[in-house]
Amino acid sequence: MSGKTPVWDAESWRIYKRLLGYTKRYWMIGVVTVIGMALDGGSLAAFTQKLRPMIDDLFAKKDPYLIFWMPIWIVGIFALRGVGTYISSYGISYIGRNVVQAMQADVFAAYLRLPATFFGGEPSGQQISRITYTSEQVAAASTDAVKVVVTEGVTVVGMLYVMLHNSAYLSLALLVMVPAIALIATAVSRRYRQISRRIQNSMGSVTGTVEESVGAHREVRIYGGQPHEAERFDEVTHRARRLNLKIAATNAFSSTAIQTVAAFALAVLVYLATRPSVINSISPGVFVTVLTAMGALMPSLKRLANVQANVQRGLSAAEDLFEVMDRPPEADRGTRELVRTRGDLHFEDVRLTYARNEFEALRGVDLHCAPGTVTALVGRSGSGKSSLVSLLPRFNEPSGGRIVLDGENYEDYTLASLRRQIAWVGQSVVLFDATVANNIAYGELAGASEAEIVAAAEAANAMEFIARLPKGIHSQIGERGNSLSGGQRQRIAIARAILKNAPILVLDEATSALDTESERLIQQALQKLMRDRTTLVIAHRLSTIEGADQIAVMEQGRIVERGSHAELLAMGGHYAALHRMQFHDANLGSD
């Protein structure tokens, strides 16, 4: 935001209005809470109003009526204030917690419907920070700030009434204070808004750095990366600290400036009260009441000025959250419901350009995968294999050409029904912090019976280790399945694919990182899984795909060779060269 941009422009009001919309469902609690705030602020003004009769009549004239009633009034006023404070504090916390929860749920729901390209466009730490840190800042703007505005606003109005009611002449001192405080509040608000936006980003960087370092703790130790990670963490936390100190400096400046203005206003008040023509006509009670009211007014004005910190921080946070919520979900223009595909798959001149870096990953791929056949994709890293299979579940959409499934453009099928036709087993297995059974029967498979889950685990050669777990398939496996070995995690992923029983299967280097025994068990499981399914296999080890119906060799986003294992060897081209290289490396390894 430039220095000339208004603090409360139309966009700010739009964001704040939308933010307050989250509190509408709690309007009854809100009304009671506002009454509590009014009691809190109004009681202090009521007590201040009692100072004049306390000094002029109670002590100076010894009025027996006031001698009896004044202590009762004081107790009553502060008892009422105590009730108001409790109601307002609990009510605002109740609404605030519910607002945070609702916004977290809305952001998380947006994450679940956003396209895959969104998650590659920004650091995961920023996405996590949005749920954990940014949403908390919103509560400060939508609820805590309202409490300050109402409570202190009532206090200011009450004190102004007390001052004007007792002496309009002495209240002229406010002409010094109010405009100056308004000017300070405006300048401070603009500063808060600028810094708050940068704080959101810095917290995402902190979260991302911690997440990366914790997730890669083995690599950090093996490669001696502790100094580098410590330096990187120090850099991002230093940036966050510097920004927070700027907020603190702005707060300190605001407080100092307001106190200075208040001192001038008090000096003006004393000056006005001590003029020769006035000093004899103003009673001590009037002077003390106006002086006390002005003294009570100052901290309230100070808090009202400083509430801008919370509001501007909350507005920056809300702007970020609403931006994510308003992003368009995955495009789903399909109208046809696909019950069960035959698996007749055609890639016709398929092209893919990644928008983020304008990299052309696929450059006119033509490929036919007949129903029930196995197609293997081989080639160097970056040749386009993973990009091609990522198009199948429409994680990405072709930039050109089309994909035809059962004679129809696959974009004509609804996204949900298309994805129900596909099972996926990748190199990086994703498991959840739940039981073995819940990981196998995940999502739409959750209705599977225990017998079906066990049958799928047996078909995946997974029951031999699951049976040894303390509670069998009901054993917890920890975050990301960290209590299991790589081969065990892979077999659970295969069991999940077997249970899904989808007609199209994608195997993305599913055995490349496994030991020989695990690979043998998994290859056996995969053979069962591939039976009567249209299967696409991305393979690094050529020995695992020699029996494929067809092998497509990819190079720089194109298919440069296609045929069976024997046909490609006979060609003596790219595949034969890759095979010789691997065969030579295997022989060297066995020597």
DRENGU-813661 format. One record per residue (C-alpha): chain; x, y, z. Coordinates in steps of 0.25 Angstrom, whole numbers. Layout:
// DRENGU-813661
SITE  ch      u      v      w
SITE   A      X      Y      Z
...
END
This chain:
// DRENGU-813661
SITE  ch      u      v      w
SITE   A      0      0      0
SITE   A      6     13     -4
SITE   A      6     25      6
SITE   A     -5     32     -1
SITE   A    -15     20     -1
SITE   A    -26     22      9
SITE   A    -26     13     21
SITE   A    -41     10     20
SITE   A    -43      9      5
SITE   A    -55      2     -2
SITE   A    -48    -11     -2
SITE   A    -44    -10     13
SITE   A    -59     -8     16
SITE   A    -63    -19      7
SITE   A    -53    -29     14
SITE   A    -58    -25     27
SITE   A    -72    -26     24
SITE   A    -70    -40     19
SITE   A    -62    -43     31
SITE   A    -73    -39     41
SITE   A    -83    -47     32
SITE   A    -76    -59     40
SITE   A    -82    -54     53
SITE   A    -97    -53     48
SITE   A   -101    -66     52
SITE   A    -97    -62     67
SITE   A   -105    -49     66
SITE   A   -113    -53     79
SITE   A   -100    -55     87
SITE   A    -94    -43     80
SITE   A   -106    -34     85
SITE   A   -104    -39    100
SITE   A    -89    -37     98
SITE   A    -90    -23     93
SITE   A    -99    -20    105
SITE   A    -88    -25    114
SITE   A    -78    -16    107
SITE   A    -87     -4    109
SITE   A    -89     -7    124
SITE   A    -74     -8    125
SITE   A    -71      5    118
SITE   A    -83     12    124
SITE   A    -81      9    138
SITE   A    -68     16    139
SITE   A    -74     29    133
SITE   A    -85     27    144
SITE   A    -75     26    155
SITE   A    -68     39    150
SITE   A    -81     46    149
SITE   A    -82     43    164
SITE   A    -69     50    168
SITE   A    -75     64    167
SITE   A    -86     62    178
SITE   A    -76     53    186
SITE   A    -66     65    187
SITE   A    -76     77    187
SITE   A    -87     71    195
SITE   A    -82     59    203
SITE   A    -69     64    208
SITE   A    -71     79    208
SITE   A    -86     80    212
SITE   A    -87     66    220
SITE   A   -100     63    213
SITE   A   -106     51    221
SITE   A   -114     46    209
SITE   A   -101     44    201
SITE   A    -93     39    214
SITE   A   -103     27    214
SITE   A   -105     25    199
SITE   A    -92     28    193
SITE   A    -85     15    197
SITE   A    -96      7    192
SITE   A    -96     14    179
SITE   A    -81     11    177
SITE   A    -83     -4    180
SITE   A    -95     -5    171
SITE   A    -87      2    160
SITE   A    -75     -6    160
SITE   A    -83    -19    162
SITE   A    -91    -15    150
SITE   A    -77    -13    143
SITE   A    -72    -27    147
SITE   A    -84    -33    141
SITE   A    -82    -26    128
SITE   A    -68    -29    128
SITE   A    -70    -44    129
SITE   A    -82    -44    119
SITE   A    -74    -37    109
SITE   A    -61    -44    111
SITE   A    -67    -58    110
SITE   A    -77    -54     99
SITE   A    -66    -48     90
SITE   A    -57    -61     92
SITE   A    -68    -70     89
SITE   A    -71    -63     76
SITE   A    -56    -61     73
SITE   A    -53    -76     74
SITE   A    -65    -80     65
SITE   A    -61    -70     55
SITE   A    -47    -75     54
SITE   A    -52    -89     53
SITE   A    -62    -86     42
SITE   A    -51    -79     34
SITE   A    -41    -90     36
SITE   A    -52   -100     31
SITE   A    -55    -91     19
SITE   A    -40    -90     15
SITE   A    -38   -105     17
SITE   A    -50   -107      9
SITE   A    -44    -98     -2
SITE   A    -31   -106     -2
SITE   A    -39   -119     -4
SITE   A    -46   -114    -17
SITE   A    -34   -106    -23
SITE   A    -27   -111    -35
SITE   A    -13   -118    -33
SITE   A     -6   -107    -40
SITE   A    -10    -98    -28
SITE   A     -1   -106    -18
SITE   A     11   -105    -27
SITE   A     10    -90    -28
SITE   A     14    -86    -14
SITE   A     21    -93     -2
SITE   A     14   -103      6
SITE   A     18    -95     19
SITE   A     10    -83     14
SITE   A     -2    -92     12
SITE   A     -1    -98     26
SITE   A      2    -84     32
SITE   A    -11    -79     26
SITE   A    -19    -89     35
SITE   A    -11    -88     47
SITE   A     -6    -74     48
SITE   A    -13    -65     38
SITE   A    -27    -70     42
SITE   A    -24    -66     57
SITE   A    -21    -52     53
SITE   A    -35    -51     47
SITE   A    -41    -53     61
SITE   A    -34    -40     66
SITE   A    -41    -32     55
SITE   A    -55    -38     55
SITE   A    -57    -39     70
SITE   A    -46    -34     79
SITE   A    -45    -21     72
SITE   A    -61    -20     73
SITE   A    -60    -21     88
SITE   A    -49    -10     89
SITE   A    -57     -1     80
SITE   A    -71     -3     87
SITE   A    -65     -3    101
SITE   A    -56      9     99
SITE   A    -65     16     90
SITE   A    -76     16    101
SITE   A    -66     20    111
SITE   A    -62     32    102
SITE   A    -76     36    100
SITE   A    -79     35    114
SITE   A    -67     43    119
SITE   A    -70     54    108
SITE   A    -84     55    114
SITE   A    -79     56    128
SITE   A    -69     67    124
SITE   A    -79     75    116
SITE   A    -90     73    126
SITE   A    -81     78    137
SITE   A    -74     89    129
SITE   A    -75     92    115
SITE   A    -64    103    116
SITE   A    -54     93    122
SITE   A    -57     83    111
SITE   A    -51     93    101
SITE   A    -37     86    105
SITE   A    -43     74     96
SITE   A    -41     83     84
SITE   A    -26     81     86
SITE   A    -27     66     88
SITE   A    -37     60     79
SITE   A    -32     65     65
SITE   A    -17     61     69
SITE   A    -21     47     73
SITE   A    -29     45     60
SITE   A    -17     49     52
SITE   A     -8     40     60
SITE   A    -18     28     58
SITE   A    -19     30     43
SITE   A     -4     30     41
SITE   A     -2     18     50
SITE   A    -13     10     43
SITE   A     -6     12     30
SITE   A      7      7     35
SITE   A      0     -5     42
SITE   A     -6     -9     29
SITE   A      7     -9     21
SITE   A     15    -17     31
SITE   A      3    -27     34
SITE   A      3    -32     20
SITE   A     18    -35     20
SITE   A     17    -42     34
SITE   A      7    -52     27
SITE   A     17    -56     17
SITE   A     29    -57     27
SITE   A     21    -66     36
SITE   A     18    -75     24
SITE   A     33    -75     22
SITE   A     36    -79     36
SITE   A     26    -91     36
SITE   A     31    -95     22
SITE   A     46    -95     27
SITE   A     42   -103     40
SITE   A     34   -113     32
SITE   A     45   -116     21
SITE   A     56   -117     32
SITE   A     47   -127     40
SITE   A     43   -135     28
SITE   A     57   -136     23
SITE   A     64   -139     37
SITE   A     71   -151     32
SITE   A     77   -144     20
SITE   A     81   -132     28
SITE   A     89   -141     38
SITE   A     95   -149     27
SITE   A    100   -138     19
SITE   A    104   -129     30
SITE   A     93   -119     27
SITE   A     91   -114     41
SITE   A     99   -101     40
SITE   A     92    -98     27
SITE   A     78   -101     32
SITE   A     81    -93     45
SITE   A     85    -81     36
SITE   A     73    -82     28
SITE   A     64    -83     40
SITE   A     71    -71     46
SITE   A     69    -63     34
SITE   A     54    -65     33
SITE   A     52    -63     48
SITE   A     61    -50     47
SITE   A     52    -45     37
SITE   A     39    -48     45
SITE   A     45    -42     57
SITE   A     49    -29     50
SITE   A     35    -28     45
SITE   A     29    -30     58
SITE   A     38    -20     64
SITE   A     33    -10     54
SITE   A     19    -13     59
SITE   A     24    -11     74
SITE   A     32      2     70
SITE   A     19      7     63
SITE   A     11      4     76
SITE   A     21     11     84
SITE   A     21     23     75
SITE   A      6     23     76
SITE   A      6     23     91
SITE   A     16     33     93
SITE   A     10     43     83
SITE   A     -4     41     90
SITE   A      2     43    104
SITE   A      9     56     99
SITE   A     -4     61     93
SITE   A    -11     57    106
SITE   A     -1     65    115
SITE   A     -4     77    106
SITE   A    -19     75    107
SITE   A    -18     74    123
SITE   A     -9     87    123
SITE   A    -19     94    115
SITE   A    -30     89    124
SITE   A    -22     94    137
SITE   A    -20    108    129
SITE   A    -34    110    126
SITE   A    -39    106    140
SITE   A    -29    116    147
SITE   A    -33    128    139
SITE   A    -36    140    149
SITE   A    -50    141    143
SITE   A    -53    126    144
SITE   A    -45    121    157
SITE   A    -55    126    167
SITE   A    -68    121    159
SITE   A    -63    107    158
SITE   A    -65     97    170
SITE   A    -54     87    173
SITE   A    -64     76    170
SITE   A    -66     81    156
SITE   A    -51     83    153
SITE   A    -48     69    159
SITE   A    -59     62    151
SITE   A    -55     69    138
SITE   A    -40     66    141
SITE   A    -43     51    144
SITE   A    -53     49    132
SITE   A    -42     55    123
SITE   A    -31     46    130
SITE   A    -41     34    127
SITE   A    -43     38    113
SITE   A    -28     37    109
SITE   A    -26     22    111
SITE   A    -39     19    104
SITE   A    -35     28     92
SITE   A    -21     22     93
SITE   A    -27      8     92
SITE   A    -36     12     81
SITE   A    -24     17     73
SITE   A    -16      4     76
SITE   A    -28     -5     72
SITE   A    -24     -1     58
SITE   A    -12    -11     59
SITE   A    -22    -22     61
SITE   A    -32    -18     51
SITE   A    -21    -15     40
SITE   A    -14    -29     43
SITE   A    -27    -36     43
SITE   A    -31    -29     30
SITE   A    -18    -33     23
SITE   A    -20    -47     28
SITE   A    -35    -48     24
SITE   A    -31    -43     10
SITE   A    -21    -54      8
SITE   A    -32    -64     13
SITE   A    -43    -59      4
SITE   A    -33    -59     -8
SITE   A    -32    -74     -6
SITE   A    -46    -77     -3
SITE   A    -50    -69    -16
SITE   A    -41    -77    -25
SITE   A    -48    -85    -35
SITE   A    -49   -100    -32
SITE   A    -44   -111    -41
SITE   A    -50   -109    -55
SITE   A    -61   -119    -57
SITE   A    -69   -117    -70
SITE   A    -73   -132    -71
SITE   A    -87   -135    -72
SITE   A    -87   -150    -74
SITE   A    -86   -160    -62
SITE   A    -76   -171    -65
SITE   A    -81   -184    -58
SITE   A    -69   -193    -62
SITE   A    -60   -191    -73
SITE   A    -55   -202    -83
SITE   A    -41   -196    -82
SITE   A    -40   -192    -97
SITE   A    -30   -181    -96
SITE   A    -25   -172   -107
SITE   A    -15   -160   -106
SITE   A    -17   -152   -118
SITE   A     -6   -141   -121
SITE   A     -6   -138   -106
SITE   A      2   -125   -102
SITE   A      4   -120    -88
SITE   A     11   -106    -85
SITE   A     12   -103    -70
SITE   A      7    -89    -68
SITE   A     16    -86    -56
SITE   A     29    -86    -64
SITE   A     23    -88    -78
SITE   A     31   -101    -80
SITE   A     26   -110    -91
SITE   A     26   -124    -84
SITE   A     18   -131    -95
SITE   A     20   -128   -110
SITE   A      9   -136   -118
SITE   A      8   -150   -111
SITE   A      0   -161   -119
SITE   A     -2   -174   -111
SITE   A    -13   -184   -111
SITE   A    -15   -193    -99
SITE   A    -24   -205   -102
SITE   A    -34   -210    -91
SITE   A    -27   -219    -82
SITE   A    -13   -217    -87
SITE   A      0   -212    -80
SITE   A      7   -200    -86
SITE   A     20   -197    -80
SITE   A     26   -182    -81
SITE   A     41   -182    -81
SITE   A     51   -171    -83
SITE   A     61   -161    -76
SITE   A     56   -152    -64
SITE   A     49   -140    -70
SITE   A     45   -147    -83
SITE   A     30   -145    -79
SITE   A     25   -159    -74
SITE   A     19   -154    -61
SITE   A     13   -142    -68
SITE   A      6   -151    -77
SITE   A      0   -160    -66
SITE   A     -4   -147    -58
SITE   A    -13   -144    -69
SITE   A    -22   -156    -67
SITE   A    -28   -152    -54
SITE   A    -28   -138    -59
SITE   A    -18   -133    -49
SITE   A    -14   -125    -61
SITE   A    -22   -122    -74
SITE   A    -16   -123    -88
SITE   A    -11   -110    -94
SITE   A    -14   -117   -108
SITE   A    -19   -130   -114
SITE   A    -29   -138   -106
SITE   A    -30   -151    -98
SITE   A    -41   -161   -103
SITE   A    -47   -171    -93
SITE   A    -57   -182    -98
SITE   A    -59   -173   -111
SITE   A    -62   -160   -104
SITE   A    -54   -148   -100
SITE   A    -50   -151    -86
SITE   A    -53   -136    -82
SITE   A    -68   -140    -85
SITE   A    -68   -149    -72
SITE   A    -71   -143    -59
SITE   A    -58   -142    -51
SITE   A    -62   -151    -39
SITE   A    -67   -162    -48
SITE   A    -54   -161    -57
SITE   A    -46   -162    -44
SITE   A    -54   -174    -39
SITE   A    -48   -182    -51
SITE   A    -34   -180    -47
SITE   A    -25   -186    -36
SITE   A    -11   -180    -34
SITE   A      1   -186    -28
SITE   A     13   -177    -27
SITE   A     27   -177    -23
SITE   A     24   -167    -12
SITE   A     14   -174     -4
SITE   A      4   -166      4
SITE   A     -2   -172     17
SITE   A    -10   -165     28
SITE   A     -8   -165     43
SITE   A    -19   -175     45
SITE   A    -21   -190     45
SITE   A    -16   -200     34
SITE   A    -31   -203     31
SITE   A    -34   -188     30
SITE   A    -22   -186     21
SITE   A    -26   -198     11
SITE   A    -41   -194     12
SITE   A    -39   -179     10
SITE   A    -49   -169      5
SITE   A    -60   -175     -4
SITE   A    -55   -189      0
SITE   A    -58   -186     15
SITE   A    -71   -195     14
SITE   A    -63   -208     11
SITE   A    -64   -219     21
SITE   A    -53   -225     29
SITE   A    -53   -237     21
SITE   A    -51   -229      8
SITE   A    -40   -221     14
SITE   A    -33   -234     19
SITE   A    -34   -240      5
SITE   A    -28   -228     -2
SITE   A    -17   -228      8
SITE   A    -14   -243      5
SITE   A    -14   -240    -10
SITE   A     -4   -229     -8
SITE   A      5   -239      1
SITE   A      3   -229     12
SITE   A     -4   -239     22
SITE   A     10   -245     26
SITE   A     14   -233     33
SITE   A      0   -227     37
SITE   A     -3   -240     45
SITE   A     10   -237     53
SITE   A      5   -223     57
SITE   A     -1   -222     71
SITE   A    -15   -220     67
SITE   A    -14   -226     52
SITE   A    -21   -217     42
SITE   A    -26   -208     54
SITE   A    -12   -204     58
SITE   A     -9   -189     57
SITE   A      3   -187     47
SITE   A      7   -173     51
SITE   A      8   -160     43
SITE   A     11   -163     28
SITE   A     12   -178     32
SITE   A     26   -175     39
SITE   A     25   -188     47
SITE   A     26   -196     35
SITE   A     37   -199     25
SITE   A     37   -194     11
SITE   A     33   -208      5
SITE   A     21   -209     15
SITE   A     16   -196     12
SITE   A     16   -199     -3
SITE   A      8   -212      0
SITE   A     -2   -204      7
SITE   A     -3   -195     -5
SITE   A     -5   -207    -14
SITE   A    -16   -213     -5
SITE   A    -23   -199     -6
SITE   A    -22   -200    -21
SITE   A    -27   -215    -21
SITE   A    -39   -211    -12
SITE   A    -43   -200    -21
SITE   A    -43   -210    -33
SITE   A    -43   -199    -43
SITE   A    -42   -202    -58
SITE   A    -30   -193    -60
SITE   A    -17   -194    -52
SITE   A     -5   -185    -52
SITE   A      8   -190    -46
SITE   A     18   -178    -45
SITE   A     31   -185    -42
SITE   A     25   -193    -31
SITE   A     37   -202    -28
SITE   A     49   -193    -31
SITE   A     53   -191    -17
SITE   A     51   -205    -11
SITE   A     60   -216     -7
SITE   A     60   -229    -15
SITE   A     51   -237     -5
SITE   A     41   -225     -4
SITE   A     41   -223    -20
SITE   A     39   -238    -22
SITE   A     26   -238    -12
SITE   A     21   -225    -19
SITE   A     23   -230    -33
SITE   A     15   -242    -29
SITE   A      4   -233    -24
SITE   A      5   -224    -36
SITE   A      3   -236    -45
SITE   A    -10   -239    -38
SITE   A    -14   -225    -38
SITE   A    -11   -222    -53
SITE   A    -20   -234    -58
SITE   A    -31   -230    -67
SITE   A    -28   -215    -65
SITE   A    -23   -204    -74
SITE   A     -9   -201    -68
SITE   A      1   -190    -70
SITE   A     14   -193    -63
SITE   A     25   -183    -62
SITE   A     37   -191    -60
SITE   A     52   -188    -57
SITE   A     56   -203    -56
SITE   A     54   -208    -70
SITE   A     55   -223    -65
SITE   A     41   -220    -58
SITE   A     34   -217    -71
SITE   A     39   -227    -81
SITE   A     25   -234    -81
SITE   A     18   -221    -84
SITE   A      8   -222    -97
SITE   A     15   -209   -102
SITE   A     26   -200    -97
SITE   A     27   -185   -101
SITE   A     40   -179   -100
SITE   A     39   -164    -97
SITE   A     49   -153   -100
SITE   A     47   -138    -98
SITE   A     32   -139    -97
SITE   A     30   -148   -109
SITE   A     29   -163   -112
SITE   A     41   -167   -120
SITE   A     39   -182   -120
SITE   A     28   -192   -118
SITE   A     27   -207   -118
SITE   A     29   -219   -110
SITE   A     42   -222   -102
SITE   A     47   -231   -113
SITE   A     43   -222   -124
SITE   A     50   -210   -118
SITE   A     63   -218   -115
SITE   A     63   -222   -130
SITE   A     62   -207   -134
SITE   A     75   -204   -127
SITE   A     70   -190   -123
SITE   A     68   -182   -110
SITE   A     62   -194   -103
SITE   A     73   -203   -107
SITE   A     83   -193   -102
SITE   A     76   -191    -89
SITE   A     75   -207    -87
SITE   A     90   -208    -90
SITE   A     93   -198    -80
SITE   A     85   -204    -69
SITE   A     90   -218    -73
SITE   A    104   -213    -72
SITE   A    102   -207    -59
SITE   A     95   -219    -53
SITE   A    107   -228    -58
SITE   A    117   -218    -51
SITE   A    108   -219    -38
SITE   A    109   -234    -38
SITE   A    124   -235    -40
END
